[in-house]
Amino acid sequence: MKIEKKVWPEYFQAIIDGKKKYELRLGDFICQEGDILILREWDPKRKEYSGRMIKKGVTYVGKFKDIPFWTKEEIEKYGLQIISFK
């Protein structure tokens, strides 16, 4: 499956540079090993895409709860997932 997600500029650049090889996401979608993440750079200030994108193959998905990154309600509803890619 192909999954498209927004990534803020500083995190997108870290992925491009090879420093960041994972994604921490709200677990509100299904993602499995073998899926393809299509990551599109999103500028939150201008509220638009930059035009840059990168595709990454999903190698591992771990789901968990109880980390206060999003609202308590969102975490209770969806949980969280960390996505490792190559």
PyMOL Python script that loads the backbone (N, CA, C, O; Angstrom):
from pymol import cmd

cmd.read_pdbstr("""\
ATOM      1  N   MET A   1       0.831  -1.167   0.000  1.00  0.00           N
ATOM      2  CA  MET A   1       0.000   0.000   0.000  1.00  0.00           C
ATOM      3  C   MET A   1       0.884   1.241   0.000  1.00  0.00           C
ATOM      4  O   MET A   1       1.955   1.242   0.608  1.00  0.00           O
ATOM      5  N   LYS A   2       0.447   2.285  -0.671  1.00  0.00           N
ATOM      6  CA  LYS A   2       1.146   3.572  -0.653  1.00  0.00           C
ATOM      7  C   LYS A   2       0.404   4.498   0.301  1.00  0.00           C
ATOM      8  O   LYS A   2      -0.820   4.618   0.249  1.00  0.00           O
ATOM      9  N   ILE A   3       1.164   5.148   1.171  1.00  0.00           N
ATOM     10  CA  ILE A   3       0.605   6.034   2.185  1.00  0.00           C
ATOM     11  C   ILE A   3       1.288   7.384   2.059  1.00  0.00           C
ATOM     12  O   ILE A   3       2.513   7.474   2.145  1.00  0.00           O
ATOM     13  N   GLU A   4       0.507   8.429   1.858  1.00  0.00           N
ATOM     14  CA  GLU A   4       1.065   9.777   1.693  1.00  0.00           C
ATOM     15  C   GLU A   4       0.871  10.574   2.976  1.00  0.00           C
ATOM     16  O   GLU A   4      -0.221  10.603   3.544  1.00  0.00           O
ATOM     17  N   LYS A   5       1.960  11.231   3.432  1.00  0.00           N
ATOM     18  CA  LYS A   5       1.920  12.024   4.657  1.00  0.00           C
ATOM     19  C   LYS A   5       2.711  13.319   4.481  1.00  0.00           C
ATOM     20  O   LYS A   5       3.661  13.393   3.703  1.00  0.00           O
ATOM     21  N   LYS A   6       2.284  14.336   5.231  1.00  0.00           N
ATOM     22  CA  LYS A   6       2.994  15.614   5.286  1.00  0.00           C
ATOM     23  C   LYS A   6       4.166  15.494   6.254  1.00  0.00           C
ATOM     24  O   LYS A   6       4.089  14.768   7.246  1.00  0.00           O
ATOM     25  N   VAL A   7       5.248  16.209   5.961  1.00  0.00           N
ATOM     26  CA  VAL A   7       6.404  16.284   6.865  1.00  0.00           C
ATOM     27  C   VAL A   7       6.877  17.739   6.887  1.00  0.00           C
ATOM     28  O   VAL A   7       7.077  18.352   5.839  1.00  0.00           O
ATOM     29  N   TRP A   8       7.051  18.275   8.080  1.00  0.00           N
ATOM     30  CA  TRP A   8       7.526  19.651   8.220  1.00  0.00           C
ATOM     31  C   TRP A   8       8.965  19.766   7.719  1.00  0.00           C
ATOM     32  O   TRP A   8       9.709  18.786   7.769  1.00  0.00           O
ATOM     33  N   PRO A   9       9.372  20.944   7.237  1.00  0.00           N
ATOM     34  CA  PRO A   9      10.664  21.127   6.579  1.00  0.00           C
ATOM     35  C   PRO A   9      11.883  20.610   7.332  1.00  0.00           C
ATOM     36  O   PRO A   9      12.722  19.939   6.731  1.00  0.00           O
ATOM     37  N   GLU A  10      12.012  20.899   8.630  1.00  0.00           N
ATOM     38  CA  GLU A  10      13.211  20.463   9.352  1.00  0.00           C
ATOM     39  C   GLU A  10      13.308  18.939   9.428  1.00  0.00           C
ATOM     40  O   GLU A  10      14.407  18.387   9.382  1.00  0.00           O
ATOM     41  N   TYR A  11      12.175  18.261   9.543  1.00  0.00           N
ATOM     42  CA  TYR A  11      12.173  16.804   9.600  1.00  0.00           C
ATOM     43  C   TYR A  11      12.372  16.208   8.211  1.00  0.00           C
ATOM     44  O   TYR A  11      13.038  15.185   8.052  1.00  0.00           O
ATOM     45  N   PHE A  12      11.791  16.855   7.214  1.00  0.00           N
ATOM     46  CA  PHE A  12      11.974  16.402   5.836  1.00  0.00           C
ATOM     47  C   PHE A  12      13.447  16.463   5.452  1.00  0.00           C
ATOM     48  O   PHE A  12      13.976  15.524   4.857  1.00  0.00           O
ATOM     49  N   GLN A  13      14.109  17.569   5.792  1.00  0.00           N
ATOM     50  CA  GLN A  13      15.531  17.715   5.454  1.00  0.00           C
ATOM     51  C   GLN A  13      16.375  16.663   6.158  1.00  0.00           C
ATOM     52  O   GLN A  13      17.328  16.144   5.577  1.00  0.00           O
ATOM     53  N   ALA A  14      16.036  16.344   7.405  1.00  0.00           N
ATOM     54  CA  ALA A  14      16.776  15.301   8.131  1.00  0.00           C
ATOM     55  C   ALA A  14      16.617  13.947   7.462  1.00  0.00           C
ATOM     56  O   ALA A  14      17.543  13.136   7.474  1.00  0.00           O
ATOM     57  N   ILE A  15      15.454  13.696   6.879  1.00  0.00           N
ATOM     58  CA  ILE A  15      15.238  12.447   6.132  1.00  0.00           C
ATOM     59  C   ILE A  15      16.098  12.461   4.870  1.00  0.00           C
ATOM     60  O   ILE A  15      16.784  11.485   4.570  1.00  0.00           O
ATOM     61  N   ILE A  16      16.058  13.563   4.139  1.00  0.00           N
ATOM     62  CA  ILE A  16      16.862  13.708   2.919  1.00  0.00           C
ATOM     63  C   ILE A  16      18.345  13.517   3.226  1.00  0.00           C
ATOM     64  O   ILE A  16      19.063  12.881   2.454  1.00  0.00           O
ATOM     65  N   ASP A  17      18.805  14.066   4.354  1.00  0.00           N
ATOM     66  CA  ASP A  17      20.218  13.973   4.743  1.00  0.00           C
ATOM     67  C   ASP A  17      20.605  12.594   5.270  1.00  0.00           C
ATOM     68  O   ASP A  17      21.784  12.331   5.505  1.00  0.00           O
ATOM     69  N   GLY A  18      19.627  11.715   5.457  1.00  0.00           N
ATOM     70  CA  GLY A  18      19.905  10.364   5.945  1.00  0.00           C
ATOM     71  C   GLY A  18      20.025  10.265   7.451  1.00  0.00           C
ATOM     72  O   GLY A  18      20.391   9.208   7.963  1.00  0.00           O
ATOM     73  N   LYS A  19      19.727  11.339   8.183  1.00  0.00           N
ATOM     74  CA  LYS A  19      19.826  11.326   9.636  1.00  0.00           C
ATOM     75  C   LYS A  19      18.584  10.725  10.295  1.00  0.00           C
ATOM     76  O   LYS A  19      18.690  10.050  11.318  1.00  0.00           O
ATOM     77  N   LYS A  20      17.433  10.963   9.722  1.00  0.00           N
ATOM     78  CA  LYS A  20      16.157  10.536  10.303  1.00  0.00           C
ATOM     79  C   LYS A  20      15.616   9.377   9.483  1.00  0.00           C
ATOM     80  O   LYS A  20      15.338   9.525   8.293  1.00  0.00           O
ATOM     81  N   LYS A  21      15.466   8.221  10.126  1.00  0.00           N
ATOM     82  CA  LYS A  21      15.048   7.011   9.419  1.00  0.00           C
ATOM     83  C   LYS A  21      13.804   6.394  10.046  1.00  0.00           C
ATOM     84  O   LYS A  21      13.626   5.176  10.032  1.00  0.00           O
ATOM     85  N   TYR A  22      12.958   7.238  10.591  1.00  0.00           N
ATOM     86  CA  TYR A  22      11.731   6.777  11.229  1.00  0.00           C
ATOM     87  C   TYR A  22      10.689   7.890  11.162  1.00  0.00           C
ATOM     88  O   TYR A  22      11.014   9.039  10.862  1.00  0.00           O
ATOM     89  N   GLU A  23       9.456   7.546  11.439  1.00  0.00           N
ATOM     90  CA  GLU A  23       8.386   8.521  11.579  1.00  0.00           C
ATOM     91  C   GLU A  23       7.585   8.172  12.817  1.00  0.00           C
ATOM     92  O   GLU A  23       7.226   7.012  13.016  1.00  0.00           O
ATOM     93  N   LEU A  24       7.303   9.150  13.642  1.00  0.00           N
ATOM     94  CA  LEU A  24       6.403   8.997  14.770  1.00  0.00           C
ATOM     95  C   LEU A  24       5.083   9.626  14.350  1.00  0.00           C
ATOM     96  O   LEU A  24       5.022  10.821  14.063  1.00  0.00           O
ATOM     97  N   ARG A  25       4.041   8.828  14.316  1.00  0.00           N
ATOM     98  CA  ARG A  25       2.753   9.282  13.804  1.00  0.00           C
ATOM     99  C   ARG A  25       1.621   8.849  14.708  1.00  0.00           C
ATOM    100  O   ARG A  25       1.704   7.834  15.398  1.00  0.00           O
ATOM    101  N   LEU A  26       0.568   9.634  14.690  1.00  0.00           N
ATOM    102  CA  LEU A  26      -0.663   9.228  15.334  1.00  0.00           C
ATOM    103  C   LEU A  26      -1.136   7.956  14.651  1.00  0.00           C
ATOM    104  O   LEU A  26      -1.108   7.863  13.424  1.00  0.00           O
ATOM    105  N   GLY A  27      -1.571   6.976  15.435  1.00  0.00           N
ATOM    106  CA  GLY A  27      -1.964   5.678  14.870  1.00  0.00           C
ATOM    107  C   GLY A  27      -3.366   5.679  14.296  1.00  0.00           C
ATOM    108  O   GLY A  27      -4.137   4.754  14.548  1.00  0.00           O
ATOM    109  N   ASP A  28      -3.712   6.709  13.523  1.00  0.00           N
ATOM    110  CA  ASP A  28      -5.060   6.831  12.965  1.00  0.00           C
ATOM    111  C   ASP A  28      -5.160   6.292  11.536  1.00  0.00           C
ATOM    112  O   ASP A  28      -6.132   6.565  10.831  1.00  0.00           O
ATOM    113  N   PHE A  29      -4.150   5.528  11.114  1.00  0.00           N
ATOM    114  CA  PHE A  29      -4.168   4.901   9.794  1.00  0.00           C
ATOM    115  C   PHE A  29      -3.425   3.579   9.890  1.00  0.00           C
ATOM    116  O   PHE A  29      -2.637   3.357  10.809  1.00  0.00           O
ATOM    117  N   ILE A  30      -3.686   2.709   8.933  1.00  0.00           N
ATOM    118  CA  ILE A  30      -3.034   1.403   8.914  1.00  0.00           C
ATOM    119  C   ILE A  30      -1.742   1.505   8.113  1.00  0.00           C
ATOM    120  O   ILE A  30      -1.726   2.040   7.005  1.00  0.00           O
ATOM    121  N   CYS A  31      -0.672   0.992   8.680  1.00  0.00           N
ATOM    122  CA  CYS A  31       0.633   0.978   8.024  1.00  0.00           C
ATOM    123  C   CYS A  31       1.313  -0.332   8.396  1.00  0.00           C
ATOM    124  O   CYS A  31       1.341  -0.707   9.568  1.00  0.00           O
ATOM    125  N   GLN A  32       1.865  -1.033   7.398  1.00  0.00           N
ATOM    126  CA  GLN A  32       2.478  -2.333   7.624  1.00  0.00           C
ATOM    127  C   GLN A  32       3.831  -2.419   6.929  1.00  0.00           C
ATOM    128  O   GLN A  32       4.136  -1.646   6.021  1.00  0.00           O
ATOM    129  N   GLU A  33       4.636  -3.382   7.381  1.00  0.00           N
ATOM    130  CA  GLU A  33       5.906  -3.643   6.703  1.00  0.00           C
ATOM    131  C   GLU A  33       5.627  -3.893   5.223  1.00  0.00           C
ATOM    132  O   GLU A  33       4.668  -4.577   4.864  1.00  0.00           O
ATOM    133  N   GLY A  34       6.473  -3.331   4.381  1.00  0.00           N
ATOM    134  CA  GLY A  34       6.315  -3.495   2.936  1.00  0.00           C
ATOM    135  C   GLY A  34       5.554  -2.355   2.277  1.00  0.00           C
ATOM    136  O   GLY A  34       5.618  -2.200   1.057  1.00  0.00           O
ATOM    137  N   ASP A  35       4.834  -1.552   3.058  1.00  0.00           N
ATOM    138  CA  ASP A  35       4.141  -0.397   2.497  1.00  0.00           C
ATOM    139  C   ASP A  35       5.168   0.650   2.050  1.00  0.00           C
ATOM    140  O   ASP A  35       6.336   0.593   2.434  1.00  0.00           O
ATOM    141  N   ILE A  36       4.720   1.589   1.248  1.00  0.00           N
ATOM    142  CA  ILE A  36       5.559   2.695   0.785  1.00  0.00           C
ATOM    143  C   ILE A  36       5.018   3.988   1.381  1.00  0.00           C
ATOM    144  O   ILE A  36       3.848   4.326   1.204  1.00  0.00           O
ATOM    145  N   LEU A  37       5.893   4.714   2.095  1.00  0.00           N
ATOM    146  CA  LEU A  37       5.539   6.044   2.588  1.00  0.00           C
ATOM    147  C   LEU A  37       5.952   7.070   1.542  1.00  0.00           C
ATOM    148  O   LEU A  37       7.108   7.113   1.120  1.00  0.00           O
ATOM    149  N   ILE A  38       5.010   7.880   1.137  1.00  0.00           N
ATOM    150  CA  ILE A  38       5.296   9.010   0.259  1.00  0.00           C
ATOM    151  C   ILE A  38       5.251  10.231   1.161  1.00  0.00           C
ATOM    152  O   ILE A  38       4.181  10.665   1.588  1.00  0.00           O
ATOM    153  N   LEU A  39       6.421  10.777   1.443  1.00  0.00           N
ATOM    154  CA  LEU A  39       6.552  11.895   2.376  1.00  0.00           C
ATOM    155  C   LEU A  39       6.704  13.183   1.586  1.00  0.00           C
ATOM    156  O   LEU A  39       7.641  13.338   0.802  1.00  0.00           O
ATOM    157  N   ARG A  40       5.770  14.109   1.800  1.00  0.00           N
ATOM    158  CA  ARG A  40       5.764  15.383   1.087  1.00  0.00           C
ATOM    159  C   ARG A  40       6.059  16.512   2.064  1.00  0.00           C
ATOM    160  O   ARG A  40       5.422  16.626   3.111  1.00  0.00           O
ATOM    161  N   GLU A  41       7.032  17.344   1.709  1.00  0.00           N
ATOM    162  CA  GLU A  41       7.405  18.459   2.563  1.00  0.00           C
ATOM    163  C   GLU A  41       6.259  19.476   2.637  1.00  0.00           C
ATOM    164  O   GLU A  41       5.756  19.941   1.615  1.00  0.00           O
ATOM    165  N   TRP A  42       5.861  19.808   3.869  1.00  0.00           N
ATOM    166  CA  TRP A  42       4.749  20.724   4.130  1.00  0.00           C
ATOM    167  C   TRP A  42       5.250  21.912   4.939  1.00  0.00           C
ATOM    168  O   TRP A  42       5.907  21.740   5.965  1.00  0.00           O
ATOM    169  N   ASP A  43       4.941  23.105   4.477  1.00  0.00           N
ATOM    170  CA  ASP A  43       5.310  24.317   5.200  1.00  0.00           C
ATOM    171  C   ASP A  43       4.129  24.737   6.064  1.00  0.00           C
ATOM    172  O   ASP A  43       3.125  25.219   5.539  1.00  0.00           O
ATOM    173  N   PRO A  44       4.231  24.561   7.393  1.00  0.00           N
ATOM    174  CA  PRO A  44       3.094  24.874   8.257  1.00  0.00           C
ATOM    175  C   PRO A  44       2.798  26.375   8.359  1.00  0.00           C
ATOM    176  O   PRO A  44       1.676  26.758   8.690  1.00  0.00           O
ATOM    177  N   LYS A  45       3.773  27.214   8.084  1.00  0.00           N
ATOM    178  CA  LYS A  45       3.548  28.659   8.137  1.00  0.00           C
ATOM    179  C   LYS A  45       2.753  29.132   6.922  1.00  0.00           C
ATOM    180  O   LYS A  45       1.822  29.928   7.046  1.00  0.00           O
ATOM    181  N   ARG A  46       3.130  28.634   5.761  1.00  0.00           N
ATOM    182  CA  ARG A  46       2.449  29.029   4.519  1.00  0.00           C
ATOM    183  C   ARG A  46       1.250  28.132   4.216  1.00  0.00           C
ATOM    184  O   ARG A  46       0.433  28.439   3.348  1.00  0.00           O
ATOM    185  N   LYS A  47       1.161  27.016   4.947  1.00  0.00           N
ATOM    186  CA  LYS A  47       0.081  26.037   4.773  1.00  0.00           C
ATOM    187  C   LYS A  47      -0.003  25.534   3.333  1.00  0.00           C
ATOM    188  O   LYS A  47      -1.062  25.525   2.705  1.00  0.00           O
ATOM    189  N   GLU A  48       1.185  25.107   2.833  1.00  0.00           N
ATOM    190  CA  GLU A  48       1.230  24.541   1.487  1.00  0.00           C
ATOM    191  C   GLU A  48       2.437  23.626   1.341  1.00  0.00           C
ATOM    192  O   GLU A  48       3.395  23.709   2.109  1.00  0.00           O
ATOM    193  N   TYR A  49       2.373  22.757   0.346  1.00  0.00           N
ATOM    194  CA  TYR A  49       3.483  21.859   0.049  1.00  0.00           C
ATOM    195  C   TYR A  49       4.583  22.609  -0.679  1.00  0.00           C
ATOM    196  O   TYR A  49       4.317  23.543  -1.435  1.00  0.00           O
ATOM    197  N   SER A  50       5.824  22.193  -0.445  1.00  0.00           N
ATOM    198  CA  SER A  50       6.971  22.829  -1.108  1.00  0.00           C
ATOM    199  C   SER A  50       7.187  22.285  -2.516  1.00  0.00           C
ATOM    200  O   SER A  50       7.806  22.937  -3.358  1.00  0.00           O
ATOM    201  N   GLY A  51       6.668  21.083  -2.762  1.00  0.00           N
ATOM    202  CA  GLY A  51       6.907  20.411  -4.039  1.00  0.00           C
ATOM    203  C   GLY A  51       7.915  19.281  -3.900  1.00  0.00           C
ATOM    204  O   GLY A  51       8.028  18.439  -4.790  1.00  0.00           O
ATOM    205  N   ARG A  52       8.655  19.254  -2.780  1.00  0.00           N
ATOM    206  CA  ARG A  52       9.621  18.170  -2.567  1.00  0.00           C
ATOM    207  C   ARG A  52       8.918  16.968  -1.949  1.00  0.00           C
ATOM    208  O   ARG A  52       8.033  17.114  -1.105  1.00  0.00           O
ATOM    209  N   MET A  53       9.329  15.774  -2.386  1.00  0.00           N
ATOM    210  CA  MET A  53       8.792  14.549  -1.816  1.00  0.00           C
ATOM    211  C   MET A  53       9.828  13.450  -1.910  1.00  0.00           C
ATOM    212  O   MET A  53      10.768  13.516  -2.702  1.00  0.00           O
ATOM    213  N   ILE A  54       9.633  12.433  -1.077  1.00  0.00           N
ATOM    214  CA  ILE A  54      10.539  11.292  -1.075  1.00  0.00           C
ATOM    215  C   ILE A  54       9.714  10.054  -0.744  1.00  0.00           C
ATOM    216  O   ILE A  54       8.763  10.117   0.034  1.00  0.00           O
ATOM    217  N   LYS A  55      10.090   8.929  -1.345  1.00  0.00           N
ATOM    218  CA  LYS A  55       9.421   7.656  -1.071  1.00  0.00           C
ATOM    219  C   LYS A  55      10.341   6.790  -0.223  1.00  0.00           C
ATOM    220  O   LYS A  55      11.544   6.705  -0.469  1.00  0.00           O
ATOM    221  N   LYS A  56       9.744   6.143   0.792  1.00  0.00           N
ATOM    222  CA  LYS A  56      10.494   5.271   1.691  1.00  0.00           C
ATOM    223  C   LYS A  56       9.734   3.970   1.892  1.00  0.00           C
ATOM    224  O   LYS A  56       8.515   3.978   2.061  1.00  0.00           O
ATOM    225  N   GLY A  57      10.455   2.850   1.876  1.00  0.00           N
ATOM    226  CA  GLY A  57       9.853   1.554   2.135  1.00  0.00           C
ATOM    227  C   GLY A  57       9.763   1.304   3.635  1.00  0.00           C
ATOM    228  O   GLY A  57      10.747   1.484   4.351  1.00  0.00           O
ATOM    229  N   VAL A  58       8.593   0.893   4.117  1.00  0.00           N
ATOM    230  CA  VAL A  58       8.386   0.635   5.540  1.00  0.00           C
ATOM    231  C   VAL A  58       9.007  -0.713   5.904  1.00  0.00           C
ATOM    232  O   VAL A  58       8.701  -1.734   5.288  1.00  0.00           O
ATOM    233  N   THR A  59       9.878  -0.705   6.907  1.00  0.00           N
ATOM    234  CA  THR A  59      10.553  -1.934   7.345  1.00  0.00           C
ATOM    235  C   THR A  59      10.056  -2.433   8.694  1.00  0.00           C
ATOM    236  O   THR A  59      10.242  -3.603   9.028  1.00  0.00           O
ATOM    237  N   TYR A  60       9.422  -1.555   9.475  1.00  0.00           N
ATOM    238  CA  TYR A  60       8.934  -1.951  10.801  1.00  0.00           C
ATOM    239  C   TYR A  60       7.885  -0.949  11.260  1.00  0.00           C
ATOM    240  O   TYR A  60       8.026   0.253  11.031  1.00  0.00           O
ATOM    241  N   VAL A  61       6.831  -1.441  11.909  1.00  0.00           N
ATOM    242  CA  VAL A  61       5.814  -0.579  12.506  1.00  0.00           C
ATOM    243  C   VAL A  61       5.582  -1.063  13.930  1.00  0.00           C
ATOM    244  O   VAL A  61       5.197  -2.214  14.136  1.00  0.00           O
ATOM    245  N   GLY A  62       5.810  -0.204  14.910  1.00  0.00           N
ATOM    246  CA  GLY A  62       5.527  -0.518  16.308  1.00  0.00           C
ATOM    247  C   GLY A  62       4.445   0.419  16.801  1.00  0.00           C
ATOM    248  O   GLY A  62       4.550   1.634  16.633  1.00  0.00           O
ATOM    249  N   LYS A  63       3.394  -0.139  17.415  1.00  0.00           N
ATOM    250  CA  LYS A  63       2.309   0.693  17.931  1.00  0.00           C
ATOM    251  C   LYS A  63       2.328   0.676  19.445  1.00  0.00           C
ATOM    252  O   LYS A  63       2.628  -0.345  20.063  1.00  0.00           O
ATOM    253  N   PHE A  64       2.004   1.824  20.042  1.00  0.00           N
ATOM    254  CA  PHE A  64       2.006   1.935  21.495  1.00  0.00           C
ATOM    255  C   PHE A  64       1.126   3.104  21.905  1.00  0.00           C
ATOM    256  O   PHE A  64       0.676   3.873  21.056  1.00  0.00           O
ATOM    257  N   LYS A  65       0.879   3.243  23.206  1.00  0.00           N
ATOM    258  CA  LYS A  65       0.075   4.343  23.748  1.00  0.00           C
ATOM    259  C   LYS A  65       0.828   4.999  24.896  1.00  0.00           C
ATOM    260  O   LYS A  65       1.943   4.597  25.229  1.00  0.00           O
ATOM    261  N   ASP A  66       0.211   6.011  25.496  1.00  0.00           N
ATOM    262  CA  ASP A  66       0.710   6.673  26.708  1.00  0.00           C
ATOM    263  C   ASP A  66       1.927   7.565  26.505  1.00  0.00           C
ATOM    264  O   ASP A  66       2.758   7.668  27.408  1.00  0.00           O
ATOM    265  N   ILE A  67       2.061   8.208  25.357  1.00  0.00           N
ATOM    266  CA  ILE A  67       3.107   9.206  25.156  1.00  0.00           C
ATOM    267  C   ILE A  67       2.406  10.531  24.851  1.00  0.00           C
ATOM    268  O   ILE A  67       1.649  10.614  23.883  1.00  0.00           O
ATOM    269  N   PRO A  68       2.643  11.560  25.653  1.00  0.00           N
ATOM    270  CA  PRO A  68       1.873  12.806  25.547  1.00  0.00           C
ATOM    271  C   PRO A  68       2.353  13.762  24.453  1.00  0.00           C
ATOM    272  O   PRO A  68       2.706  14.903  24.750  1.00  0.00           O
ATOM    273  N   PHE A  69       2.371  13.321  23.205  1.00  0.00           N
ATOM    274  CA  PHE A  69       2.795  14.167  22.099  1.00  0.00           C
ATOM    275  C   PHE A  69       1.588  14.841  21.447  1.00  0.00           C
ATOM    276  O   PHE A  69       1.649  16.004  21.048  1.00  0.00           O
ATOM    277  N   TRP A  70       0.503  14.097  21.349  1.00  0.00           N
ATOM    278  CA  TRP A  70      -0.755  14.633  20.834  1.00  0.00           C
ATOM    279  C   TRP A  70      -1.709  14.795  22.012  1.00  0.00           C
ATOM    280  O   TRP A  70      -1.327  14.527  23.151  1.00  0.00           O
ATOM    281  N   THR A  71      -2.907  15.218  21.766  1.00  0.00           N
ATOM    282  CA  THR A  71      -3.859  15.376  22.862  1.00  0.00           C
ATOM    283  C   THR A  71      -4.175  14.011  23.470  1.00  0.00           C
ATOM    284  O   THR A  71      -4.074  12.977  22.810  1.00  0.00           O
ATOM    285  N   LYS A  72      -4.553  14.038  24.728  1.00  0.00           N
ATOM    286  CA  LYS A  72      -4.901  12.802  25.427  1.00  0.00           C
ATOM    287  C   LYS A  72      -6.038  12.086  24.696  1.00  0.00           C
ATOM    288  O   LYS A  72      -6.031  10.861  24.578  1.00  0.00           O
ATOM    289  N   GLU A  73      -6.992  12.839  24.218  1.00  0.00           N
ATOM    290  CA  GLU A  73      -8.128  12.244  23.512  1.00  0.00           C
ATOM    291  C   GLU A  73      -7.692  11.527  22.229  1.00  0.00           C
ATOM    292  O   GLU A  73      -8.161  10.427  21.937  1.00  0.00           O
ATOM    293  N   GLU A  74      -6.791  12.157  21.466  1.00  0.00           N
ATOM    294  CA  GLU A  74      -6.302  11.527  20.229  1.00  0.00           C
ATOM    295  C   GLU A  74      -5.522  10.260  20.539  1.00  0.00           C
ATOM    296  O   GLU A  74      -5.690   9.244  19.865  1.00  0.00           O
ATOM    297  N   ILE A  75      -4.675  10.314  21.549  1.00  0.00           N
ATOM    298  CA  ILE A  75      -3.877   9.141  21.911  1.00  0.00           C
ATOM    299  C   ILE A  75      -4.774   8.023  22.405  1.00  0.00           C
ATOM    300  O   ILE A  75      -4.573   6.863  22.047  1.00  0.00           O
ATOM    301  N   GLU A  76      -5.767   8.359  23.229  1.00  0.00           N
ATOM    302  CA  GLU A  76      -6.688   7.328  23.712  1.00  0.00           C
ATOM    303  C   GLU A  76      -7.476   6.701  22.574  1.00  0.00           C
ATOM    304  O   GLU A  76      -7.758   5.503  22.600  1.00  0.00           O
ATOM    305  N   LYS A  77      -7.830   7.486  21.592  1.00  0.00           N
ATOM    306  CA  LYS A  77      -8.617   6.975  20.467  1.00  0.00           C
ATOM    307  C   LYS A  77      -7.781   6.130  19.507  1.00  0.00           C
ATOM    308  O   LYS A  77      -8.219   5.060  19.083  1.00  0.00           O
ATOM    309  N   TYR A  78      -6.576   6.603  19.160  1.00  0.00           N
ATOM    310  CA  TYR A  78      -5.794   5.976  18.096  1.00  0.00           C
ATOM    311  C   TYR A  78      -4.525   5.266  18.554  1.00  0.00           C
ATOM    312  O   TYR A  78      -4.077   4.331  17.892  1.00  0.00           O
ATOM    313  N   GLY A  79      -3.933   5.690  19.676  1.00  0.00           N
ATOM    314  CA  GLY A  79      -2.615   5.213  20.028  1.00  0.00           C
ATOM    315  C   GLY A  79      -1.589   5.913  19.141  1.00  0.00           C
ATOM    316  O   GLY A  79      -1.930   6.838  18.403  1.00  0.00           O
ATOM    317  N   LEU A  80      -0.341   5.477  19.213  1.00  0.00           N
ATOM    318  CA  LEU A  80       0.728   6.059  18.394  1.00  0.00           C
ATOM    319  C   LEU A  80       1.455   4.945  17.664  1.00  0.00           C
ATOM    320  O   LEU A  80       1.353   3.775  18.033  1.00  0.00           O
ATOM    321  N   GLN A  81       2.176   5.310  16.645  1.00  0.00           N
ATOM    322  CA  GLN A  81       3.019   4.341  15.950  1.00  0.00           C
ATOM    323  C   GLN A  81       4.315   5.013  15.539  1.00  0.00           C
ATOM    324  O   GLN A  81       4.344   6.195  15.197  1.00  0.00           O
ATOM    325  N   ILE A  82       5.380   4.238  15.580  1.00  0.00           N
ATOM    326  CA  ILE A  82       6.659   4.719  15.073  1.00  0.00           C
ATOM    327  C   ILE A  82       6.962   3.873  13.846  1.00  0.00           C
ATOM    328  O   ILE A  82       6.822   2.650  13.872  1.00  0.00           O
ATOM    329  N   ILE A  83       7.373   4.527  12.786  1.00  0.00           N
ATOM    330  CA  ILE A  83       7.568   3.858  11.501  1.00  0.00           C
ATOM    331  C   ILE A  83       9.026   3.973  11.121  1.00  0.00           C
ATOM    332  O   ILE A  83       9.549   5.077  10.968  1.00  0.00           O
ATOM    333  N   SER A  84       9.681   2.845  10.969  1.00  0.00           N
ATOM    334  CA  SER A  84      11.075   2.812  10.540  1.00  0.00           C
ATOM    335  C   SER A  84      11.087   2.565   9.031  1.00  0.00           C
ATOM    336  O   SER A  84      10.288   1.781   8.519  1.00  0.00           O
ATOM    337  N   PHE A  85      11.989   3.231   8.328  1.00  0.00           N
ATOM    338  CA  PHE A  85      12.061   3.023   6.885  1.00  0.00           C
ATOM    339  C   PHE A  85      13.491   2.976   6.381  1.00  0.00           C
ATOM    340  O   PHE A  85      14.431   3.357   7.078  1.00  0.00           O
ATOM    341  N   LYS A  86      13.631   2.496   5.146  1.00  0.00           N
ATOM    342  CA  LYS A  86      14.962   2.409   4.533  1.00  0.00           C
ATOM    343  C   LYS A  86      15.045   3.289   3.323  1.00  0.00           C
ATOM    344  O   LYS A  86      16.090   3.348   2.673  1.00  0.00           O
TER     345      LYS A  86
END
""", "prot")
cmd.dss("prot")
cmd.show_as("cartoon", "prot")
cmd.util.cbc("prot")
cmd.orient("prot")
